[in-house]
Amino acid sequence: MTQTEYKIYIDKIVERIERARILVSEHHIVKVVAVSKYVDADAVHSLYEIGQRAFGENKVQDLKSKMETLEELPLEWHFIGSLQKNKINQLIDLDPFLMQSLHSLELAEALDKRLEAKGKTMECLLQINSAKEDTKSGVMPEEAHDIYAQIAETCPRIDLRGVMSIGAHTENNDHIKQSFETTRRIFDGLKGAQICSMGMSGDFELAIACGSTMVRLGSLLFPGR
């Protein structure tokens, strides 16, 4: 599609987000992170020209490549994938705006140690496996408060900003809703938490209804890519 057609298409998605947001509250704020893991730098640039600024990658090497290719643009980069320990130093050097997938206390401790060695800090979200699925990373819901508090207390180089989760992998909307509600309840009980990141292309409206303040949209924003 042409850039004009693409803008009209994106505007309709923004309208859907706005409708979902206003149903929660006129004061409820929802930020959109465009997940660009399956598209090239040109696709990111096209969406930037329409007004999108926050983008997410799930592999350190892909994040590095796109950051370097698009370094002239004032983009806000998020890391949303499972971080391997041997990639920690590389991620720190890239200095992402937000690391959304801090999935365990063990990873937090390893990350904090490397951050200290490099004299840096990093803003992160604690990933919660709210649906308790074997295929997903994240801390169990019943452990989330304690682990969040422990990271806050013992990992001074990590600035926890809130939580992230992925909705239950099912066609059953009730189950998806329950997983989002679980994450939101945890978020509400965390002192100082500001970001509740949940909702993707197929379920973002339900996630917003359950209190999401940040949605991660990939295929929906990059049709046909």
C-alpha positions as CSV (number, residue, x, y, z in Angstrom):
1,M,0.0,0.0,0.0
2,T,1.1,3.6,-0.5
3,Q,2.2,5.7,2.5
4,T,-1.1,7.6,2.4
5,E,-3.1,4.3,2.5
6,Y,-0.8,3.0,5.2
7,K,-1.5,6.1,7.4
8,I,-5.2,5.6,6.9
9,Y,-4.8,2.0,8.0
10,I,-2.8,2.9,11.1
11,D,-5.3,5.7,12.0
12,K,-8.0,3.0,12.2
13,I,-5.9,1.0,14.6
14,V,-5.3,4.1,16.7
15,E,-9.1,4.6,16.8
16,R,-9.5,1.1,18.2
17,I,-7.0,1.7,20.9
18,E,-8.7,5.0,21.7
19,R,-12.1,3.4,22.0
20,A,-10.7,0.7,24.3
21,R,-8.9,3.3,26.4
22,I,-11.8,5.6,26.9
23,L,-14.0,2.7,28.0
24,V,-11.6,2.3,30.9
25,S,-11.3,6.0,31.6
26,E,-10.7,9.2,29.8
27,H,-7.6,9.6,31.9
28,H,-6.3,6.1,31.2
29,I,-3.1,6.2,29.1
30,V,-2.0,3.5,26.8
31,K,1.4,3.5,25.0
32,V,2.0,1.6,21.8
33,V,5.3,-0.3,21.2
34,A,5.6,-1.4,17.6
35,V,7.2,-4.9,17.5
36,S,9.5,-4.8,14.5
37,K,11.1,-8.2,14.9
38,Y,9.8,-9.5,11.5
39,V,10.4,-6.4,9.4
40,D,13.3,-4.5,8.1
41,A,14.6,-1.0,8.9
42,D,12.6,0.5,5.9
43,A,9.3,-0.7,7.5
44,V,10.3,0.9,10.8
45,H,11.1,4.1,9.0
46,S,7.7,4.1,7.3
47,L,5.9,3.8,10.6
48,Y,8.2,6.4,12.1
49,E,7.1,8.8,9.4
50,I,3.5,8.4,10.4
51,G,4.3,9.2,14.0
52,Q,5.3,6.0,15.8
53,R,8.4,6.4,18.1
54,A,8.6,3.3,20.3
55,F,9.8,0.0,18.8
56,G,10.5,-3.4,20.3
57,E,12.9,-6.2,19.3
58,N,13.3,-9.7,20.8
59,K,16.8,-10.5,19.7
60,V,19.9,-8.5,20.8
61,Q,21.6,-8.8,17.4
62,D,18.5,-7.5,15.6
63,L,18.1,-4.7,18.0
64,K,21.7,-3.7,17.4
65,S,21.3,-3.8,13.6
66,K,18.2,-1.7,13.5
67,M,19.6,0.8,16.1
68,E,22.7,1.3,14.0
69,T,20.8,1.5,10.7
70,L,18.3,4.0,12.1
71,E,20.6,5.9,14.4
72,E,19.6,9.3,12.9
73,L,16.0,8.9,14.0
74,P,14.9,9.7,17.6
75,L,13.5,6.2,18.3
76,E,12.7,4.7,21.6
77,W,13.9,1.1,21.6
78,H,12.5,-1.7,23.9
79,F,13.9,-5.1,24.4
80,I,11.1,-7.6,24.7
81,G,12.7,-11.0,24.2
82,S,14.2,-13.7,26.4
83,L,17.7,-12.5,27.3
84,Q,20.5,-15.1,27.3
85,K,23.2,-14.5,29.8
86,N,25.9,-14.4,27.2
87,K,24.1,-11.4,25.5
88,I,23.8,-9.3,28.7
89,N,26.9,-7.2,28.0
90,Q,25.8,-6.5,24.5
91,L,22.3,-5.4,25.6
92,I,23.8,-3.1,28.2
93,D,26.0,-1.5,25.6
94,L,23.0,-0.8,23.4
95,D,21.3,1.0,26.3
96,P,17.6,0.3,25.4
97,F,14.9,2.6,26.7
98,L,13.2,-0.3,28.5
99,M,14.0,-4.0,29.0
100,Q,10.6,-5.6,29.3
101,S,11.4,-9.2,29.8
102,L,13.2,-9.6,33.1
103,H,11.9,-13.1,33.7
104,S,13.7,-14.4,36.8
105,L,15.6,-13.3,39.9
106,E,18.6,-15.2,38.6
107,L,18.6,-13.1,35.4
108,A,18.1,-9.9,37.4
109,E,21.2,-10.7,39.6
110,A,23.3,-11.5,36.6
111,L,22.2,-8.3,34.8
112,D,22.7,-6.2,37.9
113,K,26.3,-7.5,38.3
114,R,27.2,-6.6,34.7
115,L,25.5,-3.2,35.1
116,E,27.6,-2.5,38.1
117,A,30.8,-3.5,36.3
118,K,29.9,-1.1,33.5
119,G,28.7,1.7,35.8
120,K,25.3,1.7,34.2
121,T,21.6,1.3,35.2
122,M,18.7,-0.1,33.2
123,E,15.0,0.3,33.4
124,C,13.2,-3.0,33.4
125,L,9.8,-4.7,33.7
126,L,9.3,-8.0,35.6
127,Q,7.9,-10.6,33.2
128,I,5.0,-12.6,34.8
129,N,3.8,-16.0,33.4
130,S,0.3,-15.1,34.4
131,A,-1.3,-18.1,32.6
132,K,1.3,-20.5,34.0
133,E,2.2,-21.9,30.6
134,D,5.2,-24.1,30.1
135,T,6.0,-22.4,26.8
136,K,6.3,-19.0,28.4
137,S,9.0,-17.4,30.5
138,G,8.3,-15.3,33.6
139,V,7.8,-15.6,37.3
140,M,4.8,-17.4,38.7
141,P,2.0,-15.1,39.8
142,E,2.1,-16.2,43.4
143,E,5.9,-15.4,43.5
144,A,5.7,-12.1,41.7
145,H,5.4,-9.7,44.6
146,D,8.2,-11.3,46.6
147,I,10.6,-11.5,43.6
148,Y,9.8,-7.9,42.5
149,A,10.6,-6.7,46.1
150,Q,13.8,-8.8,46.2
151,I,15.0,-7.4,42.9
152,A,14.2,-3.9,44.1
153,E,16.2,-4.5,47.3
154,T,19.2,-6.4,46.1
155,C,19.7,-5.2,42.5
156,P,20.3,-1.4,42.8
157,R,21.4,-1.0,39.1
158,I,18.0,-2.3,37.9
159,D,15.2,0.3,38.0
160,L,12.0,-1.7,38.1
161,R,9.1,0.2,36.4
162,G,6.4,-2.4,36.5
163,V,5.4,-5.7,34.9
164,M,4.9,-7.4,31.5
165,S,3.0,-10.5,30.5
166,I,1.7,-12.3,27.5
167,G,-2.0,-13.3,27.4
168,A,-2.9,-17.0,27.7
169,H,-2.3,-18.9,24.5
170,T,-5.9,-20.0,23.8
171,E,-8.9,-19.1,21.7
172,N,-10.9,-18.8,25.0
173,N,-11.3,-15.1,25.7
174,D,-12.3,-15.8,29.3
175,H,-9.0,-17.5,29.9
176,I,-7.1,-14.7,28.2
177,K,-9.0,-12.2,30.3
178,Q,-8.2,-14.1,33.5
179,S,-4.5,-14.0,32.7
180,F,-4.6,-10.2,32.1
181,E,-6.6,-9.6,35.2
182,T,-4.0,-11.6,37.2
183,T,-1.2,-9.4,35.9
184,R,-3.1,-6.3,36.6
185,R,-3.9,-7.3,40.2
186,I,-0.2,-8.0,40.7
187,F,0.7,-4.6,39.2
188,D,-1.8,-2.8,41.5
189,G,-0.1,-4.3,44.5
190,L,3.4,-3.2,43.6
191,K,4.7,0.0,45.2
192,G,5.8,2.5,42.7
193,A,5.0,0.4,39.6
194,Q,4.0,2.6,36.6
195,I,3.9,0.3,33.6
196,C,1.6,-2.7,33.0
197,S,2.6,-4.0,29.6
198,M,0.2,-6.6,28.2
199,G,-1.7,-7.1,25.0
200,M,-0.6,-7.9,21.5
201,S,-2.1,-7.7,18.0
202,G,-4.8,-10.3,18.6
203,D,-5.9,-9.3,22.1
204,F,-4.9,-5.7,22.8
205,E,-8.4,-4.4,23.3
206,L,-9.1,-7.0,25.9
207,A,-5.8,-6.2,27.6
208,I,-6.6,-2.5,27.7
209,A,-10.0,-3.3,29.2
210,C,-8.2,-5.2,31.9
211,G,-5.9,-2.3,32.7
212,S,-3.0,-2.5,30.3
213,T,-1.0,0.8,30.0
214,M,1.3,-0.5,27.2
215,V,0.5,-2.7,24.3
216,R,3.0,-4.5,22.0
217,L,1.7,-4.6,18.4
218,G,3.6,-6.4,15.7
219,S,1.7,-8.0,12.7
220,L,-1.2,-5.5,13.1
221,L,1.1,-2.5,12.4
222,F,3.1,-4.2,9.7
223,P,0.5,-5.9,7.4
224,G,1.9,-8.0,4.6
225,R,5.5,-7.6,5.8
